[in-house]
Amino acid sequence: MLHDYDPKILLALGECLKGNKTISDWLIKNGFPEIVAFANAVQSDKTALEWLLASSTPDLGVLSNAIDGEEDAYKWLHNSGLDFYIVFADACRKKENAIRWLQKHDKKIYLFLAQLINEELEQQRKDLYNPHKLFRR
């Protein structure tokens, strides 16, 4: 679960989301491939998502799907008692109640990550309509 990671690893996740390959390589070499895979899954890498779902951290794969708004992922998270992930996924989608909850509970690192992920989601939406990027995936 994301709560189990040291805040420095969560900051490194933020760097992965920004595309920092040096940090991604460091995470992989130091035993955190699931963090890199999660960042890549959020960025629509299907191979990374499949790897997460088959790994010892399928919750991160399901979280990625919830961030994409998949109802089945939300149900799985709820049934698994991972309600924090539901709040986090909602914050990534800029849902005000979730953002307020994170603020109220002083979850600054998750607010930071949610903002980065939301920016990635916005860029993905823009890229859907960009003919120059449409066929370059």
VOFI-791588 format. One line per 3 residues: number of its first residue (from 1); for each residue x, y, z of N, C-alpha, C. Coordinates in steps of 0.02 Angstrom, whole numbers, plus 32768, in hexadecimal, padded with zeros to 4 digits. Layout:
NUM	X:Y:Z:X:Y:Z:X:Y:Z ~ ...
//
This chain:
1	8029:7FC5:8000:8000:8000:8000:802B:803E:8000 ~ 8015:8072:7FE1:803C:80AF:7FDD:8050:80CA:8022 ~ 8025:80C1:8054:8036:80D8:8098:8075:80B7:80B3
4	8085:807D:809A:80BE:8057:80B3:8102:8071:809A ~ 8100:809C:8069:813F:80B5:804C:8157:80F3:8071 ~ 8198:80F8:8077:81B8:8133:8093:81A4:816F:8067
7	819A:81A9:8086:8189:81E5:805F:81BA:81F4:8027 ~ 81FA:81E2:8030:822C:81EE:7FFC:821C:81C4:7FBE ~ 8202:8188:7FC8:81F0:815D:7F8F:81B3:817A:7F6C
10	8185:8196:7F92:814A:81B6:7F74:815F:81F4:7F4C ~ 8190:8219:7F66:81AA:8252:7F3F:81CB:8239:7EFF ~ 81EE:8201:7F04:820C:81E3:7EC8:81D7:81CE:7E96
13	819E:81B6:7EB0:8165:81A7:7E84:8151:81E5:7E5C ~ 814F:821D:7E7F:8140:825D:7E5D:8171:826B:7E25 ~ 81B0:825D:7E31:81E3:8268:7DFD:81D8:8238:7DC2
16	81C5:81FA:7DD2:81B6:81CA:7D9C:817B:81E3:7D71 ~ 8149:81FE:7D93:810F:8218:7D6E:8123:8252:7D41 ~ 8158:8276:7D54:8171:82AD:7D2B:81A0:8295:7CF4
19	81B0:8254:7CF5:81DA:8237:7CC0:8224:8235:7CD1 ~ 8236:823B:7D10:827C:823A:7D24:8297:81F3:7D22 ~ 82BD:81E3:7CED:82D6:819F:7CE2:830C:818D:7D15
22	8332:81BD:7D2B:8366:81B0:7D5D:8347:8196:7D9E ~ 8311:81B6:7DB3:82EE:81A1:7DF0:82CC:815D:7DE4 ~ 82AE:8154:7DAA:828F:8113:7D9A:82C2:80DB:7D9E
25	82FC:80E6:7D81:8331:80B3:7D83:8346:80A6:7DCB ~ 834D:80DB:7DF3:8361:80D3:7E39:832D:80A9:7E5F ~ 82ED:80B7:7E53:82B8:8092:7E75:82BB:8048:7E63
28	82C5:8039:7E24:82C8:7FF4:7E0E:8304:7FD1:7E2D ~ 833E:7FF1:7E2B:837B:7FD4:7E47:8377:7FCA:7E92 ~ 834E:7FF1:7EB4:8349:7FEE:7EFC:830A:7FCB:7F16
31	82EC:7FA3:7EEB:82B6:7F78:7F01:8270:7F94:7F00 ~ 8264:7FC7:7ED7:8222:7FE5:7ED3:8207:7FE6:7E8B ~ 820A:7FAD:7E68:81F2:7FAD:7E23:81A7:7FBC:7E1E
34	8182:7FAA:7E53:8139:7FB6:7E52:8128:8000:7E51 ~ 8153:802A:7E6E:8147:8072:7E6D:814F:808C:7E25 ~ 8183:8075:7E03:818E:8088:7DBE:8155:806E:7D92
37	8141:802F:7D9E:810B:8012:7D77:80CA:8039:7D82 ~ 80BD:804D:7DC0:8081:8075:7DCE:8083:80B7:7DA8 ~ 80BB:80DA:7DAA:80C1:8119:7D85:80B4:810D:7D3B
40	80D0:80D7:7D20:80C7:80C8:7CD9:807F:80B4:7CCA ~ 805F:808F:7CF7:8019:807C:7CED:7FED:80BA:7CEC ~ 7FFA:80E9:7D17:7FD4:8128:7D18:7FDC:814B:7CD5
43	8016:8142:7CB6:8025:8162:7C76:800F:8136:7C3B ~ 7FE1:8108:7C49:7FC1:80DD:7C16:7FED:80A7:7BF9 ~ 801E:8091:7C1E:8048:8059:7C09:8026:8018:7C1C
46	800A:7FF6:7BEB:7FE4:7FB8:7BF8:8010:7F80:7C13 ~ 804E:7F7D:7BFC:807C:7F49:7C14:808A:7F53:7C5E ~ 8093:7F90:7C73:809F:7F9F:7CBA:8061:7F8D:7CE3
49	8027:7F9D:7CC9:7FE9:7F8D:7CEC:7FE2:7F41:7CF4 ~ 7FED:7F1C:7CBF:7FE8:7ED3:7CC2:801B:7EB7:7CF3 ~ 8057:7ED3:7CF4:808B:7EBC:7D23:8073:7EC7:7D6A
52	8058:7F02:7D78:8040:7F10:7DBC:8009:7EDF:7DD1 ~ 7FDA:7ED4:7DA4:7FA1:7EA9:7DB5:7FB7:7E61:7DC2 ~ 7FEF:7E4C:7DA4:8008:7E08:7DAE:803C:7E05:7DE6
55	804F:7E3E:7E02:8084:7E40:7E34:8068:7E3A:7E7B ~ 8094:7E45:7EAB:807F:7E44:7EF1:805E:7E85:7F05 ~ 8058:7EB4:7ED7:8038:7EF4:7EE5:8000:7F03:7EB3
58	7FD0:7ED6:7EAC:7F9A:7EE2:7E7C:7F70:7F1F:7E8F ~ 7F71:7F31:7ECF:7F4B:7F6B:7EE5:7F61:7FAB:7EC0 ~ 7FA1:7FB0:7EAF:7FB8:7FEB:7E8A:7F9D:7FEA:7E43
61	7F97:7FB0:7E25:7F79:7FAB:7DE3:7F2F:7FBE:7DE4 ~ 7F0D:7FA6:7E17:7EC5:7FB6:7E1E:7EBD:8001:7E2D ~ 7EEB:801D:7E55:7EE9:8065:7E63:7EF1:808C:7E22
64	7F1E:8077:7DF7:7F26:8098:7DB6:7EE5:8096:7D8E ~ 7EC3:805D:7D90:7E83:8058:7D6D:7E4E:8085:7D8D ~ 7E4F:808A:7DCF:7E1F:80B6:7DF1:7E2D:80FF:7DDF
67	7E6C:8111:7DDA:7E7E:8155:7DC5:7E61:8163:7D80 ~ 7E5D:8130:7D57:7E3F:8137:7D14:7DF3:8137:7D17 ~ 7DD7:8130:7D53:7D8E:8133:7D5B:7D69:80F1:7D51
70	7D8D:80B9:7D52:7D6D:8079:7D47:7D46:8063:7D86 ~ 7D06:805A:7D7E:7CDA:8049:7DB7:7CED:8007:7DD8 ~ 7CFF:7FD5:7DAF:7D13:7F94:7DCC:7D4F:7F9B:7DF9
73	7D7C:7FC8:7DE8:7DB7:7FD4:7E11:7DA2:7FF2:7E54 ~ 7D74:8022:7E52:7D5B:803F:7E90:7D3B:800A:7EBC ~ 7D14:7FDE:7E9E:7CF4:7FA8:7EC5:7D28:7F7A:7EE4
76	7D5B:7F69:7EBD:7D90:7F3D:7ED7:7DB3:7F5E:7F11 ~ 7DC4:7F9E:7F0A:7DE6:7FC1:7F41:7DBA:7FC3:7F7F ~ 7D7B:7FD2:7F76:7D4D:7FD4:7FAF:7D47:7F90:7FD1
79	7D3E:7F5C:7FA9:7D37:7F18:7FC4:7D77:7F00:7FE5 ~ 7DAF:7F1D:7FD2:7DF0:7F0A:7FEF:7E03:7F35:802B ~ 7DD6:7F63:803E:7DE4:7F8F:8076:7E17:7FC5:8067
82	7E20:7FD6:8029:7E50:8008:8015:7E2D:804B:8005 ~ 7E07:8062:8035:7DE0:809F:802B:7E0C:80DC:8022 ~ 7E48:80DC:803F:7E75:8115:8034:7E86:811B:7FEA
85	7E8F:80E2:7FC8:7E9D:80E4:7F80:7E63:8103:7F59 ~ 7E26:80F8:7F71:7DEC:8116:7F50:7DF0:8162:7F57 ~ 7E00:8179:7F92:7E07:81C1:7F9E:7E3F:81DD:7F71
88	7E77:81B9:7F70:7EAF:81D0:7F47:7E9E:81D1:7EFD ~ 7E7D:819D:7EE5:7E68:819B:7E9E:7E3A:81D5:7E8E ~ 7E0C:81E3:7EBC:7DDE:821C:7EB2:7E04:825E:7EB1
91	7E35:8265:7EDD:7E5D:82A2:7EDF:7E83:82AA:7E9D ~ 7E9B:8273:7E81:7EBE:8276:7E40:7E8F:828E:7E09 ~ 7E4F:8283:7E12:7E1D:8299:7DE1:7DFD:82DC:7DF5
94	7E1E:82FE:7E25:7E0A:8341:7E3C:7DC5:8344:7E5C ~ 7DB2:830F:7E7F:7D73:8311:7EA3:7D7E:8335:7EE5 ~ 7D58:836A:7EEE:7D63:8398:7F27:7D60:8376:7F6B
97	7D30:8349:7F76:7D2A:8327:7FB7:7D6A:8301:7FC8 ~ 7D87:82E0:7F97:7DC4:82BA:7FA2:7DFF:82E9:7FB0 ~ 7E03:831F:7F8C:7E39:834F:7F97:7E33:836D:7FDD
100	7DF6:837E:7FF1:7DEC:8399:8034:7DFE:8366:806A ~ 7DEE:8326:805E:7DFE:82F2:808F:7E4A:82ED:8097 ~ 7E6E:82ED:805F:7EB7:82EA:8063:7ED4:8327:8087
103	7EB7:8361:8079:7ECE:839E:809B:7EC0:8399:80E6 ~ 7E84:8385:80F8:7E70:8380:813E:7E9D:8350:8165 ~ 7EB2:831A:8144:7EDB:82E7:8165:7F26:82F2:8159
106	7F37:832D:8140:7F7D:8341:8137:7FA5:830F:810D ~ 7F88:82FA:80D6:7FA7:82CA:80A8:7FC6:82F0:806D ~ 7FF6:831C:807D:8013:8348:804A:8034:8322:8011
109	8057:82ED:8020:8078:82C7:7FEB:8046:82AB:7FBA ~ 800C:8296:7FD3:7FD8:827A:7FA7:7FB5:82B0:7F7F ~ 7FB0:82EB:7F9C:7F96:8324:7F76:7FC5:8335:7F3C
112	8005:8334:7F4B:8039:8341:7F18:8035:830D:7EE0 ~ 8032:82CD:7EF3:802E:8298:7EC1:7FED:829C:7E9A ~ 7FB6:82AB:7EBC:7F75:82B1:7E99:7F78:82E8:7E65
115	7F98:831F:7E75:7F9F:8356:7E45:7FC8:8341:7E08 ~ 8000:831F:7E15:8029:8306:7DDD:8002:82D5:7DB1 ~ 7FDE:82A8:7DD1:7FB7:8277:7DAB:7F7F:8299:7D85
118	7F5F:82CA:7DA3:7F2B:82EF:7D7F:7F47:8312:7D42 ~ 7F82:832E:7D48:7FA3:834E:7D0E:7FB0:831B:7CD8 ~ 7FC5:82DF:7CEB:7FD0:82A9:7CBA:7F8E:8296:7C98
121	7F58:8290:7CBF:7F17:827F:7CA2:7F00:82B5:7C71 ~ 7F0A:82F4:7C83:7EF8:832B:7C57:7F20:8328:7C16 ~ 7F61:8319:7C1B:7F8B:8314:7BDF:7F74:82DA:7BB4
124	7F62:82A3:7BD2:7F49:826A:7BAC:7F0A:827C:7B86 ~ 7EDD:82A2:7BA7:7E9F:82B7:7B85:7EAF:82E5:7B4A ~ 7EDE:8313:7B54:7EF1:8340:7B1D:7F10:8319:7AE4
127	7F3A:82E8:7AF5:7F5C:82C1:7AC1:7F2B:8299:7A97 ~ 7EF1:8288:7AB2:7EBF:8263:7A8B:7EA9:828A:7A4D ~ 7EAD:82CB:7A52:7E97:82F6:7A1B:7ED1:8316:79F5
130	7F0D:8301:7A03:7F48:831B:79E2:7F5D:82EB:79AB ~ 7F52:82FC:796B:7F63:82CD:7935:7FAD:82BC:7932 ~ 7FD8:82E7:794E:801F:82DA:794D:8033:82A4:7980
133	800B:829A:79B3:801A:8268:79E6:7FEE:822B:79E1 ~ 7FB9:822F:79BB:7F87:81FA:79B8:7FA5:81B6:79A6 ~ 7FD4:81B5:7977:7FEF:8176:795F:8036:8169:7978
136	804B:818D:79AC:808F:8185:79C6:808F:8169:7A0C ~ 806B:8136:7A19:8069:8118:7A5C:808C:80D6:7A5E
//
